[in-house]
Amino acid sequence: MQDVQRDPADIDMSIDRVGVKGLTMPLIVRHREKGIRHTVAKIDLSVDLPGVFKGTHMSRFIEALEGCEEFDYNSFKGLLADIAERLEAQSAHCRFRFPYFLRQESPSSGASAMMDYDCQVDGELKDGKLTFTLGADVPVMTVCPCSKAISSEGAHSQRAIVRVRCRFTGFLWLEDIIAIAEKSASSPVYSLLKREDEKYVTEAAFANPCFVEDVVRNCAKGLAEHEQIEWFRVEVESFESIHNHSAFAVIQSD
């Protein structure tokens, strides 16, 4: 049968990335307490495409992914190497996005419930070298220091998101990233709070007011001090409760 994808392109222009996006499949993630945790991932796969070829073979991405379920550094590298070989590419890329669940204990009552965090893994294999990036989006609470300082009663508070992306040596637990992000703000947020927990969280948060600038610096300091993290980018977005806009701040390591 004719291989139309390998016909000459109408425009001889290379494509940086071409592939498939939004694949859904079960995923097994390593969990510090439970050993493993089952979840579901949304997956994007892509390769570069030289300008001489009209298209890539999309079905080969699915063939390479078939049978893959549990991933670590070596299996990610194997997947990307397989994709590059199947598609005769110089570079291959993947992104896995998935909810990661941790059992969270309420701060005063001791009640517990599952808390979910949006996490992702990015991999790029180029010239045999794998660049591996782990990330988590962590919801937190902030209380405005300015509002607290100038108000005779109360202060505005809001939910914020700490988005961490990092590269590392050895093995890095998602739990470490999440803990650093949660400690950086006025307070974590919780799935389950009884009345005594609400009292504790409110008082603790108002005793620790944070600008978005404070949160991003606190988180960057924690990431920089982690012995396994070699590079990071942290963005904090605060969904302001009394303003018709969000506030944000970003720090990226060298």
PALUM-874612 format. One record per atom (N, C-alpha, C): y, z, x; atom name. Coordinates in steps of 0.2 Angstrom, whole numbers, plus 5000, padded with zeros to 4 digits. Each point is the difference from the previous one (the first is absolute). Example, Ala and Ser with C-alpha at 12.3 -4.5 7.8 and 13.67 -1.06 7.14 Angstrom:
# residues 2
[[4972 5039 5066] "N"];
[[5006 5000 4996] "CA"];
[[5006 5000 5004] "C"];
[[5005 4996 4998] "N"];
[[5006 5001 5004] "CA"];
[[5005 5003 4996] "C"];
# end
This chain:
# residues 254
[[4994 5000 5004] "N"];
[[5006 5000 4996] "CA"];
[[5006 5000 5004] "C"];
[[5005 4997 4998] "N"];
[[5007 4999 5004] "CA"];
[[5003 5007 5000] "C"];
[[5002 5002 5007] "N"];
[[5003 5006 5001] "CA"];
[[5008 4999 5000] "C"];
[[5003 5000 4994] "N"];
[[5007 4999 4999] "CA"];
[[5004 5004 5004] "C"];
[[4998 5007 5001] "N"];
[[5004 5004 5003] "CA"];
[[5002 4998 5008] "C"];
[[4995 4997 5002] "N"];
[[5001 4998 5007] "CA"];
[[5003 4993 5001] "C"];
[[5002 4997 4995] "N"];
[[5004 4994 5000] "CA"];
[[5007 5002 5003] "C"];
[[5003 4995 5003] "N"];
[[5007 5001 5003] "CA"];
[[5005 5002 4995] "C"];
[[5004 5005 5002] "N"];
[[5005 5002 4995] "CA"];
[[5006 4995 4999] "C"];
[[5003 5000 4994] "N"];
[[5005 4995 4999] "CA"];
[[5006 5002 5004] "C"];
[[5001 5006 5002] "N"];
[[5005 5003 5004] "CA"];
[[4997 5004 5006] "C"];
[[5001 4997 5006] "N"];
[[4997 5003 5006] "CA"];
[[5004 5007 5001] "C"];
[[4998 5005 4997] "N"];
[[5004 5007 5001] "CA"];
[[4995 5005 4999] "C"];
[[5000 5005 5005] "N"];
[[4995 5005 5000] "CA"];
[[5002 5005 4995] "C"];
[[4995 5004 4997] "N"];
[[5001 5005 4996] "CA"];
[[4998 5007 5003] "C"];
[[5004 5005 4999] "N"];
[[4999 5006 5004] "CA"];
[[4994 5004 4996] "C"];
[[5000 5000 4994] "N"];
[[4994 5003 4996] "CA"];
[[4999 4996 4994] "C"];
[[4993 4999 4999] "N"];
[[4998 4997 4993] "CA"];
[[4993 5004 4999] "C"];
[[4999 5001 4993] "N"];
[[4994 5003 4999] "CA"];
[[5000 5002 4992] "C"];
[[4996 5006 4999] "N"];
[[4999 5002 4993] "CA"];
[[5003 5007 5000] "C"];
[[5003 5002 4994] "N"];
[[5003 5006 4998] "CA"];
[[4998 5003 4994] "C"];
[[4999 5007 5000] "N"];
[[4999 5003 4994] "CA"];
[[4992 5001 4998] "C"];
[[4996 4999 5005] "N"];
[[4993 5001 4999] "CA"];
[[4998 5007 4999] "C"];
[[4996 5002 4995] "N"];
[[4998 5007 4999] "CA"];
[[4993 5001 5001] "C"];
[[4998 5006 5004] "N"];
[[4994 5001 5002] "CA"];
[[4999 5008 5001] "C"];
[[4994 5003 4999] "N"];
[[4999 5007 5002] "CA"];
[[5001 5001 5007] "C"];
[[5002 5006 5002] "N"];
[[5001 5002 5007] "CA"];
[[4998 5007 5001] "C"];
[[4997 5001 5006] "N"];
[[4998 5007 5002] "CA"];
[[5005 5002 5006] "C"];
[[5004 5005 4999] "N"];
[[5004 5003 5005] "CA"];
[[4998 5006 5003] "C"];
[[5001 5001 5006] "N"];
[[4998 5007 5003] "CA"];
[[5005 5005 4998] "C"];
[[4997 5006 4998] "N"];
[[5003 5006 4997] "CA"];
[[4999 5006 5004] "C"];
[[5005 5004 5002] "N"];
[[4999 5005 5005] "CA"];
[[4995 5006 4997] "C"];
[[5001 5001 4993] "N"];
[[4996 5006 4998] "CA"];
[[4993 4997 4997] "C"];
[[5000 4994 4996] "N"];
[[4995 4998 4997] "CA"];
[[4995 4995 5004] "C"];
[[5003 4998 5006] "N"];
[[4996 4995 5004] "CA"];
[[5002 4993 4998] "C"];
[[4999 4998 4994] "N"];
[[5003 4994 4997] "CA"];
[[5003 5001 4993] "C"];
[[5004 4995 4998] "N"];
[[5003 5000 4994] "CA"];
[[4999 4992 4997] "C"];
[[4998 4999 4994] "N"];
[[4999 4994 4997] "CA"];
[[5007 4998 4997] "C"];
[[5002 4994 5000] "N"];
[[5007 4998 4997] "CA"];
[[4999 4992 4999] "C"];
[[5005 4997 4998] "N"];
[[5001 4993 4998] "CA"];
[[5006 4997 5004] "C"];
[[4999 4995 5003] "N"];
[[5005 4997 5004] "CA"];
[[5002 4993 4998] "C"];
[[5007 4999 5000] "N"];
[[5003 4993 4999] "CA"];
[[5000 4997 5007] "C"];
[[4998 4994 5001] "N"];
[[4999 4997 5007] "CA"];
[[5004 4994 5001] "C"];
[[5003 4999 5005] "N"];
[[5004 4993 5002] "CA"];
[[4997 4998 5007] "C"];
[[4997 4994 5000] "N"];
[[4998 4997 5006] "CA"];
[[5003 4994 5002] "C"];
[[5002 4999 5006] "N"];
[[5003 4993 5002] "CA"];
[[4999 4999 5007] "C"];
[[5001 4993 5002] "N"];
[[5000 4998 5007] "CA"];
[[5006 4995 5001] "C"];
[[5001 4998 5006] "N"];
[[5005 4995 5002] "CA"];
[[4997 4993 4999] "C"];
[[5004 4995 4999] "N"];
[[4998 4994 4998] "CA"];
[[5004 4995 5004] "C"];
[[4997 4996 5005] "N"];
[[5003 4995 5004] "CA"];
[[5003 4994 4995] "C"];
[[5006 4998 5003] "N"];
[[5003 4994 4996] "CA"];
[[4996 4994 4999] "C"];
[[4995 4999 5004] "N"];
[[4996 4994 4999] "CA"];
[[4995 5000 4994] "C"];
[[4999 5006 4997] "N"];
[[4995 5001 4995] "CA"];
[[5004 5000 4993] "C"];
[[4997 4997 4995] "N"];
[[5003 5001 4993] "CA"];
[[4999 5006 4997] "C"];
[[4995 5004 5001] "N"];
[[4998 5006 4997] "CA"];
[[4995 5004 5003] "C"];
[[4999 5006 4998] "N"];
[[4995 5004 5002] "CA"];
[[4994 5001 4995] "C"];
[[4994 5003 5002] "N"];
[[4995 5000 4995] "CA"];
[[5000 5007 4997] "C"];
[[5002 5001 4994] "N"];
[[5001 5006 4997] "CA"];
[[4994 5004 4999] "C"];
[[4994 4996 4998] "N"];
[[4994 5004 4999] "CA"];
[[4997 5003 5005] "C"];
[[5002 4998 5006] "N"];
[[4997 5004 5006] "CA"];
[[5003 5007 5001] "C"];
[[5006 5001 4998] "N"];
[[5002 5007 5000] "CA"];
[[4995 5005 4996] "C"];
[[4998 4997 4994] "N"];
[[4996 5004 4995] "CA"];
[[4993 5001 5004] "C"];
[[4998 4995 5003] "N"];
[[4993 5000 5003] "CA"];
[[5000 5005 5006] "C"];
[[5006 5001 5004] "N"];
[[5000 5004 5005] "CA"];
[[5001 5008 4997] "C"];
[[5003 5000 4995] "N"];
[[5001 5007 4997] "CA"];
[[4994 5003 4997] "C"];
[[4995 4995 4997] "N"];
[[4994 5002 4996] "CA"];
[[4996 5005 5005] "C"];
[[4998 5005 4997] "N"];
[[4996 5005 5003] "CA"];
[[5004 5005 5004] "C"];
[[5006 5000 5001] "N"];
[[5004 5005 5003] "CA"];
[[5002 5005 4995] "C"];
[[4999 5006 5002] "N"];
[[5002 5006 4995] "CA"];
[[5003 5006 5004] "C"];
[[4997 5001 5006] "N"];
[[5003 5006 5003] "CA"];
[[5003 4997 5007] "C"];
[[5006 5003 5001] "N"];
[[5004 4997 5005] "CA"];
[[5003 5005 5005] "C"];
[[4999 4998 5007] "N"];
[[5004 5004 5005] "CA"];
[[5002 4995 5005] "C"];
[[5003 5002 5006] "N"];
[[5003 4996 5004] "CA"];
[[4995 4994 5002] "C"];
[[4994 5001 5002] "N"];
[[4995 4995 5002] "CA"];
[[4999 4995 4994] "C"];
[[4999 5003 4994] "N"];
[[4998 4995 4995] "CA"];
[[5006 4996 4998] "C"];
[[5006 5003 5000] "N"];
[[5006 4996 4999] "CA"];
[[5000 4994 5005] "C"];
[[4999 5002 5006] "N"];
[[5000 4994 5005] "CA"];
[[4995 4995 4999] "C"];
[[4994 5002 4998] "N"];
[[4995 4996 4999] "CA"];
[[5001 4995 4994] "C"];
[[5003 5003 4995] "N"];
[[5002 4996 4994] "CA"];
[[5005 4995 5002] "C"];
[[5005 5002 5004] "N"];
[[5006 4995 5002] "CA"];
[[4997 4995 5004] "C"];
[[4996 5002 5005] "N"];
[[4997 4995 5005] "CA"];
[[4995 4995 4996] "C"];
[[4997 5002 4995] "N"];
[[4996 4996 4996] "CA"];
[[5004 4995 4996] "C"];
[[5006 5002 4997] "N"];
[[5004 4996 4996] "CA"];
[[5003 4994 5005] "C"];
[[5002 5003 5006] "N"];
[[5003 4995 5005] "CA"];
[[4995 4995 5002] "C"];
[[4994 5002 5001] "N"];
[[4995 4995 5002] "CA"];
[[4999 4995 4994] "C"];
[[4999 5002 4994] "N"];
[[4998 4996 4994] "CA"];
[[5005 4995 4999] "C"];
[[5007 5002 5001] "N"];
[[5005 4996 4998] "CA"];
[[5004 4997 5006] "C"];
[[4996 5000 5006] "N"];
[[5003 4997 5006] "CA"];
[[5007 5002 5002] "C"];
[[5002 5006 4999] "N"];
[[5007 5003 5000] "CA"];
[[5001 5003 5007] "C"];
[[5006 5000 5002] "N"];
[[5002 5004 5006] "CA"];
[[5002 5007 4998] "C"];
[[5002 5002 4994] "N"];
[[5001 5007 4998] "CA"];
[[4998 5001 4993] "C"];
[[4998 5006 4998] "N"];
[[4997 5002 4994] "CA"];
[[5003 5006 4998] "C"];
[[5002 5001 4993] "N"];
[[5003 5006 4998] "CA"];
[[4997 5003 4993] "C"];
[[5000 5006 5000] "N"];
[[4998 5003 4993] "CA"];
[[5004 5006 4998] "C"];
[[5000 5001 4994] "N"];
[[5004 5006 4997] "CA"];
[[4995 5003 4995] "C"];
[[4999 5007 5000] "N"];
[[4996 5003 4995] "CA"];
[[5005 5006 4997] "C"];
[[5001 4999 4994] "N"];
[[5004 5005 4996] "CA"];
[[4995 5004 4995] "C"];
[[5001 5007 5000] "N"];
[[4995 5004 4996] "CA"];
[[5003 5006 4999] "C"];
[[4998 5003 4994] "N"];
[[5002 5007 4999] "CA"];
[[4995 5005 5004] "C"];
[[5003 5005 5003] "N"];
[[4996 5005 5003] "CA"];
[[5001 5007 4997] "C"];
[[4994 5003 4999] "N"];
[[5000 5006 4996] "CA"];
[[4999 5006 5004] "C"];
[[5004 5005 4999] "N"];
[[4999 5007 5003] "CA"];
[[5000 5005 4995] "C"];
[[4996 5005 5001] "N"];
[[5000 5006 4995] "CA"];
[[5006 5005 5002] "C"];
[[5005 5001 4996] "N"];
[[5006 5004 5002] "CA"];
[[5000 5006 4996] "C"];
[[5002 5006 5004] "N"];
[[5000 5006 4997] "CA"];
[[5007 5002 4998] "C"];
[[5001 5002 4994] "N"];
[[5007 5002 4998] "CA"];
[[5002 5007 5004] "C"];
[[5007 5000 5001] "N"];
[[5002 5005 5005] "CA"];
[[4999 5007 4998] "C"];
[[5001 5002 4994] "N"];
[[5000 5007 4998] "CA"];
[[4993 5002 4996] "C"];
[[4998 4996 4995] "N"];
[[4995 5002 4996] "CA"];
[[4993 4998 5003] "C"];
[[5000 4996 5005] "N"];
[[4994 4998 5003] "CA"];
[[4996 4994 4996] "C"];
[[5003 4998 4994] "N"];
[[4996 4995 4997] "CA"];
[[5000 4993 5004] "C"];
[[4995 4996 4999] "N"];
[[5000 4994 5004] "CA"];
[[4998 4994 4995] "C"];
[[5003 4994 5003] "N"];
[[4999 4994 4997] "CA"];
[[5000 4995 5005] "C"];
[[4998 4994 4998] "N"];
[[5000 4994 5005] "CA"];
[[5007 4997 5000] "C"];
[[5002 4998 5006] "N"];
[[5006 4997 5001] "CA"];
[[4999 4993 5003] "C"];
[[5003 4995 4998] "N"];
[[4999 4994 5003] "CA"];
[[5006 4997 5004] "C"];
[[4999 4997 5005] "N"];
[[5005 4997 5005] "CA"];
[[4998 4993 5001] "C"];
[[5005 4996 5000] "N"];
[[5000 4992 5001] "CA"];
[[4999 4999 5007] "C"];
[[4995 4998 5003] "N"];
[[4999 4999 5007] "CA"];
[[4998 4992 5001] "C"];
[[5001 4999 5007] "N"];
[[4998 4993 5002] "CA"];
[[4998 4999 5007] "C"];
[[4996 4995 5002] "N"];
[[4999 4999 5006] "CA"];
[[5001 4992 5002] "C"];
[[5004 4999 5005] "N"];
[[5001 4993 5002] "CA"];
[[4997 4999 5007] "C"];
[[4997 4994 5000] "N"];
[[4997 4998 5006] "CA"];
[[5002 4993 5002] "C"];
[[5001 4999 5007] "N"];
[[5002 4993 5002] "CA"];
[[4996 4999 5007] "C"];
[[4996 4995 5000] "N"];
[[4996 4998 5006] "CA"];
[[5003 4993 5003] "C"];
[[5003 5001 5006] "N"];
[[5003 4994 5003] "CA"];
[[4998 5000 5007] "C"];
[[4997 4995 5002] "N"];
[[4998 4999 5007] "CA"];
[[4995 5006 5002] "C"];
[[4996 5001 4995] "N"];
[[4995 5006 5002] "CA"];
[[5002 5007 4999] "C"];
[[5006 5001 4999] "N"];
[[5003 5007 5000] "CA"];
[[5002 5002 4993] "C"];
[[4997 5005 4998] "N"];
[[5001 5003 4993] "CA"];
[[5006 5005 5000] "C"];
[[5005 4998 4995] "N"];
[[5005 5005 4999] "CA"];
[[4999 5003 4993] "C"];
[[4999 5007 5000] "N"];
[[4998 5003 4994] "CA"];
[[5005 5005 4998] "C"];
[[5002 5000 4994] "N"];
[[5005 5004 4997] "CA"];
[[4998 5004 4994] "C"];
[[5001 5006 5000] "N"];
[[4998 5004 4994] "CA"];
[[5006 5003 4997] "C"];
[[5000 5000 4993] "N"];
[[5006 5003 4997] "CA"];
[[4998 5003 4994] "C"];
[[5005 5004 4997] "N"];
[[5000 5004 4994] "CA"];
[[5007 5001 4997] "C"];
[[5000 4999 4993] "N"];
[[5006 5002 4997] "CA"];
[[4999 5007 4996] "C"];
[[5005 5004 5002] "N"];
[[4999 5007 4998] "CA"];
[[5006 5002 4996] "C"];
[[4998 5002 4994] "N"];
[[5006 5003 4995] "CA"];
[[5002 5007 5002] "C"];
[[5006 5001 5000] "N"];
[[5003 5007 5002] "CA"];
[[5006 5002 4995] "C"];
[[5002 5005 5001] "N"];
[[5006 5003 4996] "CA"];
[[5006 5001 5005] "C"];
[[5006 4998 4998] "N"];
[[5006 5002 5004] "CA"];
[[5005 5004 4996] "C"];
[[5004 5005 5003] "N"];
[[5005 5003 4997] "CA"];
[[5006 4998 5004] "C"];
[[5006 4998 4997] "N"];
[[5006 4998 5004] "CA"];
[[5004 5006 5003] "C"];
[[5000 5000 5006] "N"];
[[5004 5005 5003] "CA"];
[[5007 5000 4998] "C"];
[[5003 4995 5000] "N"];
[[5007 4999 4998] "CA"];
[[5001 5003 4993] "C"];
[[4996 4998 4995] "N"];
[[5001 5002 4993] "CA"];
[[4999 5008 5000] "C"];
[[4995 5002 5004] "N"];
[[4999 5007 5000] "CA"];
[[5006 5004 5002] "C"];
[[5003 4997 5006] "N"];
[[5006 5004 5003] "CA"];
[[5006 5000 4996] "C"];
[[5001 4995 4996] "N"];
[[5006 5000 4996] "CA"];
[[5000 5002 4993] "C"];
[[4994 5001 4997] "N"];
[[4999 5002 4993] "CA"];
[[4999 5008 5000] "C"];
[[5003 5003 4994] "N"];
[[4999 5007 4999] "CA"];
[[4994 5001 4997] "C"];
[[4996 4995 4997] "N"];
[[4994 5001 4997] "CA"];
[[4996 4994 5001] "C"];
[[4994 5000 5003] "N"];
[[4995 4995 5000] "CA"];
[[5002 4995 5006] "C"];
[[4996 4994 5000] "N"];
[[5001 4995 5004] "CA"];
[[4996 4994 4998] "C"];
[[5002 4994 5001] "N"];
[[4995 4994 4998] "CA"];
[[4994 5000 5004] "C"];
[[4995 4998 4997] "N"];
[[4993 4999 5004] "CA"];
[[4997 4994 4997] "C"];
[[4995 4997 5004] "N"];
[[4997 4994 4998] "CA"];
[[4994 4999 5004] "C"];
[[4996 4995 4998] "N"];
[[4994 4998 5003] "CA"];
[[5002 4995 5006] "C"];
[[4996 5000 5005] "N"];
[[5001 4995 5005] "CA"];
[[4993 4998 5003] "C"];
[[5000 4994 5003] "N"];
[[4994 4998 5003] "CA"];
[[5001 4999 5008] "C"];
[[4995 5003 5004] "N"];
[[5000 4999 5007] "CA"];
[[4995 4995 5001] "C"];
[[5002 4994 5003] "N"];
[[4996 4995 5002] "CA"];
[[4998 5000 5007] "C"];
[[4994 5001 5002] "N"];
[[4999 5001 5008] "CA"];
[[4995 4994 5001] "C"];
[[5002 4997 5006] "N"];
[[4995 4995 5003] "CA"];
[[4999 5002 5007] "C"];
[[4994 5000 5003] "N"];
[[5000 5002 5007] "CA"];
[[4994 4996 5003] "C"];
[[5000 5000 5007] "N"];
[[4995 4998 5004] "CA"];
[[4998 5005 5005] "C"];
[[4993 5000 5002] "N"];
[[4998 5007 5003] "CA"];
[[4994 4998 5005] "C"];
[[4998 5005 5004] "N"];
[[4994 5000 5004] "CA"];
[[4995 5004 4996] "C"];
[[4993 4998 5002] "N"];
[[4995 5004 4997] "CA"];
[[4999 4999 4992] "C"];
[[4999 5006 4997] "N"];
[[5000 5000 4993] "CA"];
[[5005 5004 4997] "C"];
[[5004 4998 4995] "N"];
[[5005 5004 4997] "CA"];
[[4999 5001 4992] "C"];
[[5000 5006 4998] "N"];
[[4998 5002 4993] "CA"];
[[5006 4998 4996] "C"];
[[4999 4997 4994] "N"];
[[5005 4999 4995] "CA"];
[[5003 5007 4998] "C"];
[[4996 5005 5000] "N"];
[[5003 5007 4999] "CA"];
[[5005 5002 5004] "C"];
[[5000 4998 5007] "N"];
[[5005 5002 5004] "CA"];
[[5007 4997 4998] "C"];
[[5000 4994 4999] "N"];
[[5006 4996 4998] "CA"];
[[5003 5003 4994] "C"];
[[4996 5001 4995] "N"];
[[5002 5003 4993] "CA"];
[[5003 5007 5001] "C"];
[[4997 5004 5004] "N"];
[[5002 5007 5002] "CA"];
[[5007 5000 5003] "C"];
[[5001 4995 5005] "N"];
[[5006 5000 5003] "CA"];
[[5006 4998 4996] "C"];
[[4998 4995 4995] "N"];
[[5005 4998 4995] "CA"];
[[5002 5005 4995] "C"];
[[4995 5004 4998] "N"];
[[5002 5005 4995] "CA"];
[[5004 5006 5003] "C"];
[[4999 5001 5006] "N"];
[[5003 5006 5003] "CA"];
[[5008 4998 5002] "C"];
[[5001 4993 4999] "N"];
[[5007 4998 5003] "CA"];
[[5005 5001 4994] "C"];
[[4998 5001 4994] "N"];
[[5005 5000 4995] "CA"];
[[5001 5007 4997] "C"];
[[5004 5001 4995] "N"];
[[5001 5006 4997] "CA"];
[[4994 5003 4997] "C"];
[[4996 4996 4997] "N"];
[[4993 5003 4998] "CA"];
[[4996 4994 4999] "C"];
[[4993 5001 5000] "N"];
[[4995 4995 4997] "CA"];
[[5001 5000 4993] "C"];
[[4997 4994 4997] "N"];
[[4999 5000 4993] "CA"];
[[4992 5001 4998] "C"];
[[4999 5003 4994] "N"];
[[4993 5002 4999] "CA"];
[[4998 4996 4993] "C"];
[[4993 5000 5000] "N"];
[[4997 4997 4994] "CA"];
[[5000 5006 4994] "C"];
[[4998 5006 5002] "N"];
[[4999 5005 4995] "CA"];
[[5005 5006 5002] "C"];
[[5004 5002 4996] "N"];
[[5004 5006 5001] "CA"];
[[5000 5005 4994] "C"];
[[4998 5006 5001] "N"];
[[5001 5005 4994] "CA"];
[[5007 5003 5001] "C"];
[[5002 5004 4995] "N"];
[[5007 5003 5000] "CA"];
[[5002 5003 5007] "C"];
[[4995 5004 5002] "N"];
[[5002 5004 5006] "CA"];
[[5000 4995 5006] "C"];
[[4997 4994 5000] "N"];
[[5001 4995 5005] "CA"];
[[5006 4997 5000] "C"];
[[5002 4998 4993] "N"];
[[5007 4997 4999] "CA"];
[[5005 5004 5003] "C"];
[[5000 5007 4999] "N"];
[[5005 5005 5003] "CA"];
[[5000 4999 5007] "C"];
[[4994 5001 5003] "N"];
[[5000 5000 5007] "CA"];
[[5002 4993 5003] "C"];
[[4998 4994 4998] "N"];
[[5003 4994 5002] "CA"];
[[5007 4999 5000] "C"];
[[5003 5002 4994] "N"];
[[5007 4999 4999] "CA"];
[[5004 5005 5005] "C"];
[[4998 5006 5001] "N"];
[[5004 5004 5004] "CA"];
[[4999 4998 5007] "C"];
[[4994 4998 5002] "N"];
[[4998 4998 5007] "CA"];
[[5005 4994 5002] "C"];
[[5000 4995 4995] "N"];
[[5004 4994 5001] "CA"];
[[5007 5001 5001] "C"];
[[5003 5005 4996] "N"];
[[5007 5001 5000] "CA"];
[[5002 5004 5006] "C"];
[[4995 5004 5003] "N"];
[[5001 5003 5006] "CA"];
[[5000 4995 5006] "C"];
[[4998 4994 4999] "N"];
[[4999 4995 5006] "CA"];
[[5003 4994 4998] "C"];
[[5006 4999 4998] "N"];
[[5003 4994 4998] "CA"];
[[5000 4995 5006] "C"];
[[4999 4994 4998] "N"];
[[5000 4994 5005] "CA"];
[[5003 4994 4998] "C"];
[[5004 4997 5004] "N"];
[[5003 4993 4999] "CA"];
[[4994 4996 5002] "C"];
[[5000 4993 4997] "N"];
[[4995 4995 5002] "CA"];
[[5000 5000 5008] "C"];
[[5006 5001 5003] "N"];
[[5000 4999 5008] "CA"];
[[4996 5006 5003] "C"];
[[5000 5006 4997] "N"];
[[4997 5005 5002] "CA"];
[[4992 4999 5000] "C"];
[[4998 4997 4994] "N"];
[[4993 4999 4999] "CA"];
[[4997 4995 5005] "C"];
[[5004 4994 5001] "N"];
[[4997 4995 5005] "CA"];
[[5000 5003 5007] "C"];
[[5005 5004 5002] "N"];
[[5000 5003 5006] "CA"];
[[4994 5005 5001] "C"];
[[4999 5004 4995] "N"];
[[4995 5005 5000] "CA"];
[[4993 4996 5001] "C"];
[[4999 4995 4996] "N"];
[[4994 4996 5000] "CA"];
[[4999 4997 5007] "C"];
[[5005 4997 5002] "N"];
[[5000 4996 5007] "CA"];
[[4998 5005 5006] "C"];
[[5003 5006 4999] "N"];
[[4998 5005 5005] "CA"];
[[4993 5002 5000] "C"];
[[4997 5001 4994] "N"];
[[4993 5002 5000] "CA"];
[[4996 4994 5002] "C"];
[[5001 4994 4998] "N"];
[[4996 4994 5003] "CA"];
[[5001 5000 5007] "C"];
[[5006 5000 5003] "N"];
[[5001 5000 5007] "CA"];
[[4996 5005 5004] "C"];
[[4999 5006 4997] "N"];
[[4996 5005 5003] "CA"];
[[4993 5000 5000] "C"];
[[4997 4996 4995] "N"];
[[4993 4999 4999] "CA"];
[[4997 4996 5007] "C"];
[[4995 5003 5003] "N"];
[[4998 4998 5006] "CA"];
[[4997 4993 5000] "C"];
[[4997 4998 4994] "N"];
[[4997 4994 4999] "CA"];
[[5004 4994 4998] "C"];
[[5006 5001 4997] "N"];
[[5004 4995 4998] "CA"];
[[5004 4997 5005] "C"];
[[5000 4993 5001] "N"];
[[5003 4997 5005] "CA"];
[[5007 4996 4998] "C"];
[[5000 4998 4994] "N"];
[[5005 4997 4997] "CA"];
[[5001 5002 4992] "C"];
[[5006 5000 4998] "N"];
[[5000 5001 4992] "CA"];
[[5007 4997 4998] "C"];
[[5000 5000 4993] "N"];
[[5006 4998 4996] "CA"];
[[4999 5004 4994] "C"];
[[5006 5004 4999] "N"];
[[5000 5004 4994] "CA"];
[[5006 4998 4996] "C"];
[[4999 4999 4993] "N"];
[[5006 4999 4996] "CA"];
[[5000 5005 4994] "C"];
[[5005 5003 4998] "N"];
[[5001 5005 4995] "CA"];
[[5004 4997 4995] "C"];
[[4998 4999 4994] "N"];
[[5004 4998 4994] "CA"];
[[5001 5005 4995] "C"];
[[5006 5002 4998] "N"];
[[5001 5006 4996] "CA"];
[[5003 4997 4993] "C"];
[[4996 5001 4995] "N"];
[[5002 4997 4993] "CA"];
[[5005 5005 4997] "C"];
[[5006 4999 5001] "N"];
[[5005 5005 4999] "CA"];
[[5000 5001 4992] "C"];
[[5001 5006 4998] "N"];
[[5000 5002 4993] "CA"];
[[5007 5000 4997] "C"];
[[5005 5000 5004] "N"];
[[5007 5000 4997] "CA"];
[[5004 4994 5002] "C"];
[[4997 4995 5004] "N"];
[[5003 4994 5002] "CA"];
[[4996 4994 4997] "C"];
[[5004 4995 4999] "N"];
[[4996 4994 4998] "CA"];
[[4998 4995 5006] "C"];
[[4997 5004 5005] "N"];
[[4997 4996 5006] "CA"];
[[4996 5005 5003] "C"];
[[4996 4997 5005] "N"];
[[4996 5004 5004] "CA"];
[[5003 5001 5007] "C"];
[[4998 5005 5004] "N"];
[[5003 5001 5006] "CA"];
[[4994 4999 5005] "C"];
[[5001 4997 5006] "N"];
[[4994 4999 5004] "CA"];
[[5002 5001 5008] "C"];
[[4995 5001 5004] "N"];
[[5001 5001 5007] "CA"];
[[4994 4998 5004] "C"];
[[5000 4997 5006] "N"];
[[4995 4997 5003] "CA"];
[[5000 5002 5008] "C"];
[[4995 5002 5003] "N"];
[[4999 5001 5007] "CA"];
[[4994 4996 5002] "C"];
[[5001 4996 5005] "N"];
[[4994 4997 5003] "CA"];
[[5000 5001 5008] "C"];
[[4994 5002 5002] "N"];
[[4999 5002 5007] "CA"];
[[5001 4994 5005] "C"];
[[5001 5001 5006] "N"];
[[5000 4994 5005] "CA"];
[[4993 4997 5000] "C"];
# end
